[in-house]
Amino acid sequence: MTPLAPGSTLGILGGGQLGRVSQGQIVAPYDDLNALGVLGQTSQAVTFEFENVPATSVERLVRGGAVVAPGPKALAVAQDRVDEKTFLNGVGATTVDFAAVDSLDDLLNGIERLGLPALLKTRRDGYDGKGQVWVRSAAMAADAWHAIGERPAILEARADFTRELSVIAARGRDGAIAVYPLGENIHKGGVLKTTLAPAAVDAKTDKRARAIAKSVLEGLDYVGVLGVELFDLGDSRLLVNEIAPRVHNTGHWTQDGCVCDQFEQHIRAIAGWPLGPTTAHARVEMTNLLGDEVDQWTKLSSKDDARLHLYGKAEARPGRKMGHVNRVKPLI
Ligand code: AMP
């Protein structure tokens, strides 16, 4: 693809905080054919900021001649936890052991094979720890199956990790790959609270994370920015938790830590531009502002090291991502 000239139109499916760069909006259900038609015809390239957009809408855009990146394969893999883990292990990006669960019997067999505790997650539509329940005894199985709505699910062996890391990487239309330094992530109640980046990692862990990112990007023939969540088992061993086919919350530190942040990188990739530099010029501690924590903006705005990013959401529901603050520190 010839690089899109400045002034071209890029379409984004999804209207959350990750797509806030837009200058115009089409407000319609994801499966509104007219709206999809308008988006496809107006945009020189289309992307998405949310992996649970219906795959059929993306296929529709592609069939209508739109250039969509990342493509339908990346979306399909990221939408289903069993397909995702099967794909990941197939490209050498190892995950925890798992079992597909379609019935209480499957769950009991899975418990037998994987041991306890194990984590039962819905196959689809889960995010930020939603649709997940720990199973600690076989006696809990029926309740757990009920708690996730008796929907197609996955049972995951517990990852015995020392910490959670992530790597944000991009692949351009020419196949070039750029990888940012790793982030170390702290979750609370299944939701990301803080990312510290660049994370203090040994050379082997760094190399392994980069190799994982490369296998995933190439295995999906991916174009755009991808987030890969990792469990660090110590001894430089990493397991992949999940992938996100989009800019990622654990990559927000790049806004104030890198010359080319993940948002620009994604736009560069889908517009067919060369990828930008990924080296860090600062160390950043990114903290999500959840719910009414956003009210701290007055205090935060007076701190010398704090760069405040607010999403402009009207209602501060508990746990809702309302903004984030990047605390910028010297590189060590
Ligand atoms: P997820 O929605 O799959 O990213 O899970 C949210 C969080 O739950 C992760 O960031 C981990 O802290 C934890 N978690 C998920 N899967 C596992 C697992 N198999 N073993 C241990 N902890 C997990």
Boltz pocket constraint, residues with backbone or C-beta under 6 A from the ligand:
constraints:
  - pocket:
      binder: B
      contacts: [[A, 96], [A, 119], [A, 126], [A, 127], [A, 128], [A, 129], [A, 130], [A, 156], [A, 157], [A, 158], [A, 159], [A, 160], [A, 164], [A, 187], [A, 190], [A, 229], [A, 241], [A, 242]]
      max_distance: 6.0
